Amino acid sequence: MDKQIIEKSKIIGREISDKTNILFDFFREIDYFLQGRRSNLFIYGALTVVVFAPLVDYLILPRRLSLTFVATCLYLLFILVSLFAWAGKFRDENNKWSFKRFIERIQLSFKIIIAILNAIKQKDKNSQLFFIGVWIFMSGFIIKALQNISEIFRIPFQTFFSAKMGLLRTFESYTSFGFILIIIGIVIFVFLHFSKKLNLLEVFFNKEKPHVIQLSIQNGCVVNTKNKEQIKNIISSNPDSIFRATLNAISNWKPEVQDLEKDYEKHLSEHFIESLIISKNLTFDTQHRIETGKEKGIVDFCINESLFIELKRKVKSSELHRASGQVLKYQRILESSSTPLILLIVDSEYESIENKLTEFIKDYNNRHIQKILAVVVEPN
């Protein structure tokens, strides 16, 4: 009897896990289309909830309609999608949840935040003041947006259920200082603008198109980081600053021999914090989930949402089909996202895999729009 109960509990647990994964995959699929726009949506959504929607309600719409209510619900949905998509990254390739992975991602996020703050410290005082102003200004709007969300859901509950909702009322009283932060942020912007240290129109209305890297592999599709001439030729034929910075960072990476692929990924993450975030003001994500339609996968690194890196350890000539299979798995995803890939092979002998690897990469690049570059990091 006990065995049957245990077996049924396991079955129910698996069903719950499968349904949970479906939910997280759904949110992740929505979040995938928001890549490159997430920050703007977060900022402009807060502005809409706090300023534009209430203004339209007051000036144009009759009282029975509420654009503020609709905007607040959509903004709340956007926040929930972002949170669920972020939480979904704590799963591995097999969709299994891992507390260790959770801790690693939190630690990496903390290191990245520290690196960004250190990078800002190195900038001039005007840039530092602008950064402080942006954070104060946006914090004020986000706080007021959260206050609006609280009010939107508290008032109906109080009206229909006679609930006191004291916790939400307390939250709203504490978040009422959001306007003070907004005013402080505006004062900082006005000061920088009229002191001719900052052009507000250029900063806030200069729209950038999504960054697409057109990878050129005319000077070789398989390179050895020990061959500085090869690296120099590849960099010279690719004017894109993100690609150049990434390849340059990889070429200067000198890892000690590790037993596991994950250890190399961790070591490279720490190297990227210094060489990309601090030095080049770029961002990167680890274990980045990518998908298009039914095709899904996890790529080891995503640089500025513009360049993928897949890392493989100890690849032998006879085992190249493993690395090749991983690349082919991402084929449709790479094509749909217009994102090139660097296949980074570590702890492998360049000469032993060069010919077969070159043959595979050339064949792939001849048949597909988005290119792949293989980079081999030999052991020290």
N, C-alpha and C positions, 0 to 999 in steps of 0.2 A: 504493500500500500504506500509506504514511504517513498519507494523507488518511483512509483507512478506519479506521485505528487511532485517529486523532484524533476522527473522527465517533463511533465506538463509545464512546470515553472520555467524550465529551460526553453521549451517551445514558445511559450508566451513571451519570454525575454527576447528571443530571437525575432519574433514578430514585431514587438515594440521597437527593437533596434532597427529593423528594416524600414518600418514606417517613419521612424525618426530620421533615418538617413535620406529617405525620399523627401521629407520636409526640408531638411538642410540643403539637399541638392537643388530643390526648387528655388529656395532663397539665393543659393549660390549662382544659379543660372541667371536670375534677375540681376544680381550684383555684377556678374560678368559684363553685362551690357552697360553698366554704369561706370566701368573703369575709365579713368581719364576725366570723368565728369563729377566724381563723387564729392570732391571738395567744394566745387562750385554749387552743386545742388544743396549741400549742407548749409552753405553760407546764404545763398539766395532763397532757400526754403525758409530759413529763420527770418530773413528780411520780409518775405511775403506774409508769414504768419503774424509778425509783430507790427508791420507798417502798412504794406500795400493792401492786403485783404481787409483789415479794419477800416482803412480809408475809403475803399470802394463801397463797403457796407454802409458807411456813414453818409457818403455823398451821392451814391447812385442807386444801390439796390434797396427795395422796400424792406421793411423790418422783418417780414416773414421769411425772407431769404437770408442766408448767412454764408458769404464766401469765406469768412474767417473760420467757420466750422469745417467746411470742406478742405480748406488749405491746411488746417491743423491736423485733420485726420490723415491726409496724404503725407504730411511731414512726419507724423508718428509712424506711419507705415514704412516710410523710407528709413527711419532710424532703426526700426525693428528688422528690416531686411539687411541692413548693414551689420547689425549686431549678430544676427543669426549666421550670416555669411562669414563673419570674423570667427565666430565660435566653431563653425564647420571646419575651419583650418586646423583644428586640433585633432582631426582624424588622419589616419595614415592612408597609404595607397589602397588598402583593403577595407576602408571605411570603418576601421576599428578606433575606438576612442582611447586616448593614451594620456594619463596624467603627466607622465614624463615629458611628452610632447608639449603639453600645456605649459609646464614650467619653463621649458626651453624657449618657447615663443615669447613668453612674458619677459624672460631675461633678455632675449634679443631685442624686444621692443624697448625695454628700459635702456639698453646700451645705445640704441639708435637715437633715442630722445636725448640722452646725455651728449652724444656726438653732435647732434644738431645744435644744441645749446652752446657747446664749445666752439662750433663753427661760427655761430652768430657773435660770440665774444671776440672773434678775430676780425670782424668787420668794423667799419668806421662807426662813429657815434650816431650819425644820422640814420644809418641802416638799422642799428640797434634800437634806436628810438621808434622808428617806423614799425619794426617787428613787435615791440612792446605795445604800440598803439593798436596794431591789428589784433593782437590777442585780447587786449582789454575790450576793444570795440566789439569783436565777434563773441567774446564771452558774455557781454551784456545782452546781445541779441539772442544768443542761444538760451540764456537763463530766462529771458522774457518769453521766448517761444515755449520752453518747458512749463512756464507759469500759465500760458494760454492753454496748453494741453491739459493741465490739471483743472483749470476752470471749466473747460469745455465738457469734461467728463464728470466733474463734481456737481455742477448745477442740476443736470437732469436727475441724478441719483437723489439729491436733496429734495427735488420737486415731487418725484413720483414715489419715493420710498421713505421719505421723511428721515433720511439718514443724516447724521451730524457731520461725518467726513472730516473730523477734527485734524487728522494727520495731513490731509491735502490742504486744509486751510492754513496750517502751520507752515507747510512747504511754500505756499503762495506768499505768505507774509515775509518769509526769509528771502524769496526771490524778487521781491519788489525793488531791491536795490539795483536791479539790472540796468535801469535807465541811467543811473549815476555812472556806471561803467561805460555806457554808450556815449554819454556826454564827454567823459574824460578822453575816450578814443577820438572823438570828433575834434576836441581841442588840440590834441597832438597832431592830427592830420592838417588842421588849419594852420597851425604854427609852422610845420614843415613846408606847406605849400606856399604860404605868403613870405616865408624867409627864403623862397626860391631854392630850397634844398630838396624839393619833391614836387613832381607834377601829378596831381591827383587824378586828372582825366586819363593820363597815360597809364597810370598804375591800375585803375579800376575798370577801364573800358578798352584796354588793349587785349582783344581776344586772340588766343593762340589756337591754331588748328591742332588736332591730335597728331602727335609725333609719329611719323612712319619712317623707319630706317630702310633705305634701299641698299642692301649689302652687295658690294662688288668683290668678286673673288678672282679677278683677272690675274692677280699675282700669286695664285696658289690657293687651294681649298683645305690643305692640311699643313699646319705649321708647328714648329718646335719652339717652345719658349726660350730654349738655350741659343737658338739661332736668331740673334738680334737683327740681322739683315732681313730675314723673312718677315719678322714682326714689323720692321720699319716700312717694308714694301706694302704690306697689307694696310697699315695705317695711312700711308700716303695715298693709296687708291680709294680710301673711304673718308670723305670729308665730314661725315656725321660725328658731332662732338661726343654723343653718348656712347657710340660704338668705340671711338678712339679711346675715350677714358676707360672703358671697360676692358678692352684688349690690353691697354697699357698696364692696368692694374693686375690683370692675370699674368702678364709677362714678368712683372716684378714680384709675383707671389712665389715664395720659396718654402713650401711646407716640408716638415719632417715626415718621414715615412710613418703612415698610420695603418692600423690593422683593419679599420672599418671605413666604409664609404661615408658614413655619417660623421665620422671624426674629421674627414677632409672638408665636408660641407660646413661644419662648425668653424673650422680654422679659416676657411675662405670667407665666411660671414664676418668674422672679426677683422679680416684684412680689408674687406669692402667698406666696413664702417670708417676706417681710416682713409682709404684711398679713393672712395667714391663720395661718401656723405660729407666728411670733413673737407677733403681737398677739392672736390668738384661739385659739391652741392647737389648731388644726385640722390635718388632713393632706390631701395631694392626690397624685394620681398622673398622669403624663403618658402619652399614647399608650396608653390603657387598653383592653385587648382585652375586648370584650363579646360574648356569644353565648347563644343559646337554640335547642336543636335544630340545624337546618341553617343558621339565621340567625347570621352572624358579622360582626363589624366592629371598627373601632378608633375610639374616641372620644378627642378631644384631651385632655380633662381629666376626672378623677373626684375630686370633693371629699368626703372622709370616707366614701367608698363609699356616698354618699347622693344625689349630684347630679352630673349629667353636663354638660359644656360642649363644644360643637362650634364651632370657630372657622373663619370664612370671610372671605377678604380680597377687597376691591374687587368687591363684588357690585352689578351694575347691574339695573335693572328688567327688562330683556329677558333677563337671565341668572338670574333667581330660581329657575328650574326646577332649576338645579344644586344650590343650597342646599336646596331643597324635596325633591329626590330623595334627598339625603343623610339628611334627617330621616326620610323614609318608609322608607329602608333599615333604620333602627333601630326602626321602629314596633313590631314583635313583641317585640324585645328590651326596649324600654322598658316595654311592658305586662307582660311576665313578671317583670321585676325590680322593678317598682313604683318606678322611678327617674325623676324629671322631668328635663327637658333645657333648658339655656339655649343658644339659638342666638346666638352672639356674632359680629356682623358688623363688621369693621374696615375703615378706609380707604374708606368709602362715604358717599354723601350721603343723609342720613335722608329728606328730603322726596321724593327721586326714587324711593325704594323703599317708602315707608311704606304706601301704599294696597294694592299687590299683596301685600306681605308680611303685612299685617294680614288680608287676605282669606284667604290660605293658612293662617295660624296659627289664626284663628278657626274655619275649616272643620275643621282637624285637631282642635282642642280640643273641639269640639262632638261629635266622633265617637269620642273616646278618653278613657279614664279618666285616664291620666297626662298632665299638661299640659306645654306648651312655652311658654317666654317668649323672645321675640327681643329682643336688646339691640344697639343700633347705636352704635359708637364712631366718631364722625366724625374726620377728620384735623385736627390742630391748625393 
